[in-house]
Every structure is written in C-alpha cells, then in structure tokens.
Amino acid sequence: MRLPVLVALSLAAACAAKQPAAKPAAELRTVVEPANAQVQVDEQFVGAARVLAERPARLSLGKHRITIEAAGYFPHDLELDLPRGVTKVEVKLRPIPR
C-alpha cells in the first residue's frame, strides 16, 4: 500500500520541478489624494488608491499606462516603464472648479 503513495509523491515532486520559474513582477504602490481615487492600468481597474497604498498591485515588467481618477477631480494619466520591485506613485488630483 505504501508504494502507490510513494510513486504519487515522486510524480508530484517531478511535476513541480518542471514548472517554469515565475516571472519577476513589478509592483505599483499609489499614494493619492483624495484616497478614494480609482486606479486603472492599461484600461483595467486594479484597485482603489487607498488599497494600493497598503497592498501594491503586481504587474508585468515594462511599459504601462496608468489612469488615476475620482469624482469631482481631473483625471491624472501617466505612462511608466515598471522595473522589478516596488514603484511608488504619489499624486494629488486637481479638483474641477465649480
């Protein structure tokens, strides 16, 4: 009975060893005023700015288009070439005059 278990464990270990290594990731941390701003990367919502201040978004390395917006404020667009590790973006949105 132990032989099937050992064979299964050996196969599982061999499969795990053959999986490709995880690609290095970039991380985007945002510090935005107002904190309720929403963050999009490459036109996809990635989270609220206040959440990304504590838990950065994991992204692929390379160029990304970031849009930060909140109701009552002009949107802020930027393009970043994200390296490996954490990139911190600090933005203070400009209010729309009334």
N, C-alpha and C positions, 0 to 999 in steps of 0.2 A: 504493500500500500504506500510506502514512503517513496518508492521510485517514481510514480507519476507526479507526486508533488515536487520532487527534486528536478524532474525534467521540465515541469511547468515554470518553476523558478528560474532555471537556467535559460529557458527560451525568453522569458520576460526580461532578464538582465541583458541578454544579447540584443533584443529589440531596442531596449533603452539606449544601449551603447551606440547603435547605428543611426539614431535620430540626429539630424543636423543640429549644430550648435545654434542657440538662439541669437538672432541678430542683435547687435548692440542698439540700444534705444536712446533717443533724446527725450528729455522731459521738459515740459513747459510749465513754469510756475508763474502765476499772474498776481500782481498786487494792483488793484484797480479801485478808483474812486469814481462813482459810487460802487460799493461792494456787491450790489445786486445786478451788476452788469453780466451779460451773457457773452461767452467766448466761442467763436467758431474757428475751425482750422480747415482750410481747403473747402469752405462752404458746408462743413458738417459741424453741428453743435457738439462741443466736447465738455461743456460744463459751465456752471456759474463761477464767476471770478473768485468769490469767497471760498468756494470749494477747492479750486485750483491753487489757491494760496497755501492751502494745507496739504493737498494731495495732487501733485503735478500730473498733468496728462502725459502719458507715454506715447511718443510718436516716432515715426521712422526718421532716420537721419536725412538731412538735406533741406531743400527749399520748401517752405510752406507759406501760405497766405493766411494771416490771422486777422479776424474782424472782432472788435470788441464794441458792444452796443448796449444801451439802456434807454428806456423810455424817457423822453424829455432831454436827451443829450445827443450831440452829433456823434455818429459812429467813428471809430478810430481803426484805420486799416494799416497793416504793415506786412512786409514780406521779410521773413527771417530764414537764414541758412542755418538750421539747427545742428550743432555738433553733439557728440556723445556727452551725456551728463545733463545737468540741470541748467536751463536758461531761464533767467528771471526777467519778466517784463513788468515795468511799472508805468501805469498810465493814469492820468487824471482827465476824465472826459469833460468836454466843454458843454455847458448847458445851452440849450436852444433858447434864444431870447423870446420873451412873450410880448 
